[in-house]
């Protein structure tokens, strides 16, 4: 089997852009996907996906050009030799910084391999290791009173936890997390994400309140590059420290694990290097008896690949799910992916998130909607 062509499709954000406050910085955020199709001479086409947060889709166009820059290194090669293809493409990606294109292409190669084998992807990765639940996150900073109401809404839909944003000041956040934690349904868990907005002393102060509330984890409390600071926080607090969504590929995980910097590792498949890199992170994390919880903030093609990796890892029991529509009857809808025709095959059932048993990653595109969203 040989690769005959690689197609990159940048798309407009299917969800309305929102204002997100990270510390003192306001950002306008959308979800602009880039779907990648890897075509072969056997008739099998593999799907992969990355994304950008530019609501206008300009960054998606740039990423699509990055995919095309890697295409010349892939056409004519055997897509089933996924590890070899990843290593070859990584040599180019690390010099040019095109990790999102590498990630999407890698997902598509795994999709081809699983379709060729006639099996769902997680079976090629070793089979299902256990049930995976989902926790909810929101793409924007929500008022405290709304999050109090959201807890019951999410629990009724089958979610067992949610993550909220912090970073607006220690005292403000102390009041915020305390109010929310005390109002949540019994057994419903809470974690928080500072998006690297705190200094070490500030993070330590807020972390002590998190300890009192027995929170699930404290995500990116300080700079993601400060391994020593994360390790010190991890040693001083009972609340687990979580991060790794900003790292790529799997190599930095070694330094974090040696330093005991994190208890929860959250690689983003759309930027870390796809299925290959995320699976290697999961293997390293398992060896150190830490927790693997993929950062899965994006639309459904990438989410499906992330879910297969999660299901196949013994270190994983939880995956992220972004709730983009506060007014939906069901918060588990994939409103960021109207171009996926078989959305109903993905979803929470009895609190468990499982991929379909279709060959590959299990996603079928609605090509008409893809064309409507495509940026020429």
WOURLIN-V718661 format. One record per pair of residues at least 24 apart in sequence whose ideal C-beta (glycine too) atoms are under 6 Angstrom apart, sorted by the first residue. I is the first residue (numbers start at 1). J is the second residue. If there is no record, write none. Layout:
# WOURLIN-V718661
i: <I/I>
j: <J/J>
This chain:
# WOURLIN-V718661
i: <1/1/1/1/2/2/3/3/3/3/3/3/4/4/5/6/6/6/7/8/8/8/8/9/9/10/10/10/10/10/11/11/12/12/13/14/14/15/15/17/18/18/20/21/22/22/23/23/28/29/30/31/32/32/33/34/34/34/36/36/36/36/38/40/44/44/46/46/46/46/47/47/47/47/48/48/48/48/49/49/49/50/50/50/50/51/51/57/61/63/66/66/67/70/79/79/80/82/82/82/85/86/99/99/100/102/103/103/103/103/106/106/106/107/107/107/110/111/111/114/114/115/115/118/119/120/121/121/122/122/122/125/126/128/129/129/129/131/132/132/132/132/133/133/133/134/134/134/134/134/135/135/135/135/136/136/136/137/137/137/138/139/139/141/144/144/147/148/148/151/151/151/152/154/155/155/157/157/157/158/158/161/161/163/163/164/165/166/166/167/167/167/170/170/170/173/174/181/189/190/191/191/191/192/193/194/194/195/196/196/196/198/200/203/207/207/210/211/211/211/215/217/217/227/227/227/227/230/231/231/231/240/242/245/248/248/249/249/250/250/250/253/253/257/263/264/264/265/266/266/268/269/269/269/270/270/275/275/278/279/282/282/285/286/286/292/293/294/295/296/297/299/299/300/300/300/301/304/304/304/305/307/308/319/338/339/339/339/339/341>
j: <40/42/78/80/41/76/38/40/74/75/77/79/39/41/39/38/71/74/37/36/64/67/68/35/374/34/60/61/64/375/373/374/57/373/55/336/338/324/336/55/139/140/140/141/195/197/167/197/55/53/55/336/57/60/299/60/63/64/67/104/105/108/108/79/112/115/108/109/111/112/108/111/301/363/104/105/107/108/104/301/302/100/103/104/270/270/298/375/375/100/98/101/101/101/109/112/113/109/110/113/109/276/248/271/271/273/270/271/273/274/274/275/276/274/275/305/275/360/361/359/360/359/360/359/359/357/308/361/308/311/312/312/312/311/312/313/314/352/310/311/319/353/160/318/351/159/319/321/348/353/161/162/163/318/162/321/323/163/320/322/323/322/324/165/176/179/180/180/183/184/185/188/185/331/185/188/330/331/332/348/351/189/216/191/193/192/193/192/194/194/195/197/202/205/206/206/209/213/216/215/215/216/217/218/219/220/221/220/220/223/224/222/229/233/237/239/239/237/238/239/239/242/264/255/256/259/261/261/259/260/261/264/266/295/272/273/273/277/277/280/281/281/284/288/290/291/293/292/293/295/295/302/305/306/298/302/305/309/309/309/313/315/315/314/315/316/318/319/320/320/322/336/337/334/337/340/363/361/362/363/361/355/355/353/369/365/366/369/370/366>
